[in-house]
Amino acid sequence: MDEQTPGTPSDAPAPQGPTLFDWEFATDPYPAYAWLREHSPVHRTRLPSGVEAWLVTRYADARQALADQRLSKNPAHHAEPAHAKGKTGIPGERKAELMTHLLNIDPPDHTRLRRLVSKAFTPRRVAEFTPRVQELTDHLIDGFAAKGEADLIHEFAFPLPIYAICEMLGVPREDQDDFRDWAGMMIRHGGGPRGGVARSVKQMRTYLGELIHRKRDDLGNDLISDLIRASDHGDHLTEAEATAMAFILLFAGFETTVNLIGNGVHSLFMNPDQRALLQDSLAAGESALLATGIEELLRYDGPVELATWRFATEPLTLGGQEVAAGDPVLVVLAAADRDPDRFADPDTLDLSRTDNQHLGYGHGIHYCLGAPLARLEGQTALATLLTRLPELELAIPPQELRWRGGLIMRGLRTLPVRFTPRNT
């Protein structure tokens, strides 16, 4: 591959590319992504799993790729042997028979399944859920406010979206801690051995199948009940599809929000001037800066680093590179959202930024279905933290923070904080 800097002699050595996907890279991937945008914007690399894939790093190319129907979500289009396909999705989903969900299918099945669940995440439905999200947020803060210290990942950012999505799905409260344990295994081992994640996926799949059976006799006002009703009224939703749908809504609906909250608080710690502006705005009872601020935090250091897998169904040209049929393509959202050709001062956090068509939740037909709920949870979490614990600060030096390894998500392992203790 020709990775020469424009204007250099044809016989000059290609510039040395950065090391990708090691622990140093995980801490701060943005310099490496800047190099790729300039020198090799559509870059073929071998991933830690051994799979070779194209990384798309410029905004214009990324937006094109996310909407290109020649890039399929179905792993059946992967050119490598079948044994390699297990390396390109959620660990354990194939063995647990959970492949027929929105992240793995194309139209027309994608259109049909997305239509069935889209009503659960309309702005109106999410707005109706706002008081409950606030209750959950306050309850979690009450649990550590008197201590004067907390790990914001495990005590706050992690349980909040778990309990929220469980309630939307209709998981009984007495079972929600089981989901918290299974989801915790996914987060702890997301970048390591896949066995623990696969076991949790299998346990979750078994539980969801049993829950769907139970709910057929006792339908409620929840998403799983809605899926059952749709199936019973001729929308052709099989039991396997219903189980896979419930699974992916839970799986995709919690980790993105964990990282949105954790990365967002971290970004505010690292940019105290922006944090002060937001706190002043909240103290004055204003909401405009919070709304634009969440979008900027999604752009600046968002929860999803790379979009989920796509596979070329035919030869195509992307960013000047020839991509063969069957090749995996990974759109690097984190790189695209810092592209200086699209965003002014892209490495600067500006909570008041309004020209902010970021790709943090994707683009096209696979745009994140749960984005309205994630935004609600992110806004509620940040506003409540900064209002109730205004002197919140990092409890360890920033360089001691550790980021989770992995390919798709970007998030902190822990976020230790301290503050003035408060009685609830």
Sequence and secondary structure as in RCSB ss.txt:
>XXXX:A:sequence
MDEQTPGTPSDAPAPQGPTLFDWEFATDPYPAYAWLREHSPVHRTRLPSGVEAWLVTRYADARQALADQRLSKNP
AHHAEPAHAKGKTGIPGERKAELMTHLLNIDPPDHTRLRRLVSKAFTPRRVAEFTPRVQELTDHLIDGFAAKGEA
DLIHEFAFPLPIYAICEMLGVPREDQDDFRDWAGMMIRHGGGPRGGVARSVKQMRTYLGELIHRKRDDLGNDLIS
DLIRASDHGDHLTEAEATAMAFILLFAGFETTVNLIGNGVHSLFMNPDQRALLQDSLAAGESALLATGIEELLRY
DGPVELATWRFATEPLTLGGQEVAAGDPVLVVLAAADRDPDRFADPDTLDLSRTDNQHLGYGHGIHYCLGAPLAR
LEGQTALATLLTRLPELELAIPPQELRWRGGLIMRGLRTLPVRFTPRNT
>XXXX:A:secstr
     TTS TTS        SSHHHHH  HHHHHHHHHH SEEEEE TTS EEEEE SHHHHHHHHH TTEES G
GG  S HHHHTTSSSTTTTTTT   STTS  TTHHHHHHHHHHGGGSHHHHHHHHHHHHHHHHHHHHTTTTTTEE
EHIIIIITHHHHHHHHHHHT  GGGHHHHHHHHHHHHHTTTS SHHHHHHHHHHHHHHHHHHHHHTTS  SSHHH
HHHHHHHTTS   HHHHHHHHHHHHHHHHHHHHHHHHHHHHHHHH HHHHHHHHHHHHTT  HHHHHHHHHHHHH
H SBSS   EEESS EEETTEEE TT EEEE HHHHTT TTTSSSTTS  TT       TT  GGGS TTHHHHH
HHHHHHHHHHHHHSTT EESS GGG  B   SSB  BS  EEE      
